[in-house]
Amino acid sequence: MNYRPVEGWGRLPEGWSFVEATSVAVDAQDNVHVFNRGPHPVIVFDRDGKFLRSWGEGVTQSPPREIRSLQKFARV
C-alpha cells in the first residue's frame, strides 16, 4: 500500500491543534478518528476532512485504553 499526505486535509475548529497524534482509525461510515494527546483526545472527521465532533475530553486515561475503544468500531 502507498500512503501520501493530503495537504490541508483535516480542518480543525478555530484555535484547535493536534498534539502528538498517535493513532488513526476509520469506521464503517468512512469517518476518520484521530487519537491525540491534546485537550480533545479523539477528533472525528468525515472522509473529506470536515470536522464532525470530538470526544474524550476529561474522561480519557492512558493511550492503550482509547486505542482499544476505537478498535471496537473501526475497521483496520
N, CA, C and O of each residue as an XYZ file, in Angstrom:
304
protein
N       0.843     -1.186      0.000
C       0.000      0.000      0.000
C       0.885      1.246      0.000
O       1.935      1.292      0.641
N       0.437      2.225     -0.720
C       1.131      3.511     -0.730
C       0.253      4.548     -0.051
O      -0.938      4.656     -0.341
N       0.840      5.294      0.836
C       0.121      6.363      1.524
C       0.801      7.672      1.184
O       2.017      7.720      0.998
N       0.020      8.725      1.106
C       0.589     10.040      0.858
C      -0.178     11.075      1.673
O      -1.387     10.950      1.862
N       0.517     12.084      2.148
C      -0.185     13.144      2.881
C      -1.045     13.970      1.926
O      -0.693     14.169      0.764
N      -2.174     14.444      2.438
C      -3.051     15.301      1.657
C      -3.029     16.674      2.319
O      -3.578     16.866      3.404
N      -2.395     17.606      1.658
C      -2.244     18.969      2.180
C      -3.606     19.575      2.495
O      -4.498     19.575      1.647
N      -3.770     20.087      3.702
C      -4.995     20.763      4.091
C      -6.130     19.855      4.544
O      -7.198     20.345      4.912
N      -5.918     18.519      4.524
C      -6.971     17.606      4.969
C      -7.094     17.700      6.486
O      -6.088     17.882      7.172
N      -8.285     17.583      7.012
C      -8.499     17.612      8.462
C      -8.600     19.026      8.992
O      -7.726     19.490      9.724
N      -9.661     19.703      8.624
C      -9.859     21.084      9.056
C     -10.390     21.123     10.484
O     -11.511     20.693     10.756
N      -9.576     21.640     11.380
C      -9.938     21.726     12.802
C     -10.678     23.021     13.095
O     -10.515     24.008     12.377
N     -11.498     23.022     14.158
C     -12.132     24.272     14.583
C     -11.073     25.318     14.957
O      -9.945     24.978     15.313
N     -11.449     26.556     14.873
C     -10.557     27.668     15.208
C      -9.929     27.473     16.592
O     -10.638     27.199     17.561
N      -8.620     27.611     16.686
C      -7.906     27.504     17.954
C      -7.512     26.088     18.358
O      -6.810     25.915     19.355
N      -7.942     25.073     17.615
C      -7.599     23.690     17.926
C      -6.333     23.300     17.177
O      -5.993     23.883     16.147
N      -5.645     22.303     17.717
C      -4.494     21.736     17.016
C      -4.310     20.296     17.470
O      -4.791     19.895     18.530
N      -3.609     19.532     16.654
C      -3.253     18.177     17.050
C      -2.050     18.258     17.978
O      -1.142     19.059     17.760
N      -2.046     17.423     19.018
C      -0.906     17.324     19.925
C      -0.489     15.864     19.939
O      -1.183     15.025     20.514
N       0.619     15.558     19.320
C       1.113     14.186     19.265
C       0.017     13.222     18.816
O      -0.376     12.336     19.575
N      -0.473     13.385     17.604
C      -1.458     12.446     17.058
C      -0.778     11.087     16.921
O       0.200     10.950     16.187
N      -1.293     10.091     17.624
C      -0.613      8.800     17.699
C      -1.328      7.666     16.997
O      -0.706      6.646     16.699
N      -2.621      7.809     16.721
C      -3.382      6.711     16.124
C      -4.492      7.263     15.247
O      -5.026      8.346     15.489
N      -4.826      6.485     14.217
C      -5.913      6.839     13.318
C      -6.717      5.573     13.047
O      -6.151      4.498     12.847
N      -8.042      5.709     13.040
C      -8.916      4.583     12.707
C     -10.021      5.100     11.791
O     -10.401      6.269     11.853
N     -10.529      4.208     10.939
C     -11.631      4.548     10.046
C     -12.802      3.634     10.380
O     -12.641      2.415     10.448
N     -13.994      4.224     10.592
C     -15.151      3.407     10.933
C     -15.911      2.963      9.676
O     -15.502      3.275      8.558
N     -16.998      2.248      9.862
C     -17.758      1.684      8.750
C     -18.393      2.757      7.859
O     -18.746      2.467      6.716
N     -18.542      3.970      8.350
C     -19.091      5.064      7.558
C     -17.989      5.909      6.914
O     -18.261      6.982      6.376
N     -16.752      5.424      6.971
C     -15.575      6.126      6.437
C     -15.234      7.399      7.197
O     -14.521      8.256      6.673
N     -15.732      7.539      8.428
C     -15.300      8.640      9.277
C     -13.919      8.312      9.820
O     -13.620      7.157     10.124
N     -13.082      9.333      9.939
C     -11.704      9.153     10.389
C     -11.589      9.658     11.819
O     -11.894     10.817     12.101
N     -11.145      8.781     12.726
C     -10.995      9.099     14.142
C      -9.507      9.235     14.434
O      -8.740      8.290     14.250
N      -9.105     10.420     14.891
C      -7.701     10.682     15.182
C      -7.530     10.794     16.686
O      -8.133     11.658     17.322
N      -6.694      9.908     17.264
C      -6.388      9.991     18.688
C      -5.145     10.854     18.846
O      -4.134     10.638     18.177
N      -5.233     11.840     19.745
C      -4.067     12.666     20.029
C      -4.036     13.002     21.507
O      -5.019     12.801     22.221
N      -2.919     13.505     21.956
C      -2.740     13.757     23.389
C      -3.069     15.190     23.786
O      -2.609     15.667     24.823
N      -3.852     15.871     22.979
C      -4.258     17.241     23.278
C      -5.525     17.282     24.112
O      -5.974     16.249     24.609
N      -6.106     18.462     24.270
C      -7.308     18.614     25.094
C      -8.553     17.958     24.503
O      -9.553     17.792     25.202
N      -8.503     17.586     23.235
C      -9.614     16.897     22.555
C      -9.055     15.552     22.074
O      -8.603     15.445     20.934
N      -9.083     14.527     22.935
C      -8.368     13.269     22.666
C      -8.739     12.542     21.384
O      -7.857     12.001     20.718
N     -10.016     12.511     21.015
C     -10.402     11.859     19.767
C     -11.168     12.891     18.931
O     -12.199     13.417     19.351
N     -10.639     13.161     17.751
C     -11.248     14.124     16.840
C     -11.734     13.341     15.625
O     -10.984     12.563     15.035
N     -13.000     13.556     15.258
C     -13.625     12.776     14.192
C     -13.883     13.677     12.981
O     -14.412     14.782     13.104
N     -13.494     13.169     11.806
C     -13.682     13.865     10.537
C     -14.460     12.963      9.582
O     -14.453     11.741      9.726
N     -15.128     13.573      8.610
C     -15.675     12.749      7.536
C     -14.538     12.422      6.571
O     -13.411     12.877      6.764
N     -14.824     11.648      5.551
C     -13.767     11.191      4.642
C     -13.087     12.332      3.892
O     -11.966     12.178      3.405
N     -13.769     13.485      3.798
C     -13.190     14.626      3.101
C     -12.413     15.559      4.024
O     -11.872     16.569      3.573
N     -12.355     15.227      5.317
C     -11.593     16.033      6.256
C     -12.398     17.088      6.984
O     -11.825     17.927      7.680
N     -13.726     17.067      6.839
C     -14.587     18.023      7.552
C     -14.749     17.564      9.001
O     -15.100     16.412      9.256
N     -14.492     18.466      9.943
C     -14.649     18.170     11.361
C     -16.098     17.808     11.651
O     -17.013     18.523     11.243
N     -16.311     16.684     12.364
C     -17.654     16.269     12.765
C     -17.885     16.452     14.251
O     -18.904     17.006     14.663
N     -16.939     15.987     15.061
C     -17.099     16.051     16.524
C     -15.789     15.633     17.182
O     -14.841     15.204     16.524
N     -15.773     15.773     18.494
C     -14.670     15.233     19.286
C     -15.283     14.552     20.504
O     -16.436     14.796     20.859
N     -14.500     13.710     21.124
C     -14.960     13.076     22.359
C     -13.750     12.692     23.200
O     -12.620     12.643     22.714
N     -14.016     12.421     24.470
C     -12.965     12.009     25.392
C     -12.435     13.123     26.277
O     -11.556     12.887     27.106
N     -12.956     14.333     26.116
C     -12.490     15.441     26.934
C     -12.770     15.166     28.412
O     -13.921     14.978     28.806
N     -11.715     15.142     29.222
C     -11.864     14.949     30.659
C     -12.137     13.535     31.109
O     -12.276     13.299     32.309
N     -12.222     12.576     30.188
C     -12.543     11.213     30.604
C     -11.529     10.171     30.161
O     -11.598      9.023     30.601
N     -10.590     10.544     29.301
C      -9.634      9.554     28.820
C      -8.565      9.272     29.873
O      -8.284     10.088     30.751
N      -7.985      8.084     29.746
C      -6.931      7.678     30.671
C      -5.639      7.488     29.893
O      -5.115      8.454     29.337
N      -5.122      6.292     29.838
C      -3.870      6.056     29.127
C      -4.146      5.694     27.669
O      -5.204      5.136     27.378
N      -3.246      5.988     26.759
C      -3.474      5.728     25.338
C      -3.924      4.311     24.988
O      -4.821      4.185     24.154
N      -3.375      3.231     25.558
C      -3.834      1.903     25.123
C      -5.331      1.680     25.286
O      -5.934      1.007     24.451
N      -5.951      2.218     26.327
C      -7.387      2.027     26.531
C      -8.191      2.700     25.422
O      -9.149      2.112     24.921
N      -7.824      3.918     25.026
C      -8.542      4.607     23.970
C      -8.385      3.876     22.640
O      -9.337      3.782     21.866
N      -7.210      3.369     22.380
C      -6.987      2.653     21.131
C      -7.870      1.412     21.084
O      -8.444      1.111     20.037
N      -7.992      0.683     22.196
C      -8.880     -0.490     22.227
C     -10.321     -0.071     21.984
O     -11.063     -0.783     21.307
N     -10.737      1.087     22.531
C     -12.097      1.565     22.323
C     -12.340      1.849     20.846
O     -13.404      1.522     20.321
N     -11.371      2.450     20.175
C     -11.509      2.742     18.746
C     -11.616      1.454     17.941
O     -12.370      1.398     16.969
N     -10.883      0.429     18.324
C     -10.873     -0.799     17.563
C     -12.222     -1.509     17.601
O     -12.500     -2.333     16.729
N     -13.073     -1.211     18.592
C     -14.387     -1.844     18.659
C     -15.263     -1.498     17.461
O     -16.052     -2.327     17.008
N     -15.127     -0.275     16.947
C     -15.994      0.110     15.845
C     -15.240      0.464     14.571
O     -15.862      0.812     13.567
N     -13.945      0.386     14.592
C     -13.157      0.764     13.415
C     -12.781     -0.468     12.601
O     -12.563     -1.551     13.144
N     -12.712     -0.281     11.317
C     -12.142     -1.352     10.505
C     -10.692     -0.987     10.259
O     -10.377      0.112      9.802
N      -9.838     -1.905     10.562
C      -8.400     -1.624     10.467
C      -7.838     -2.323      9.258
O      -6.642     -2.222      8.987
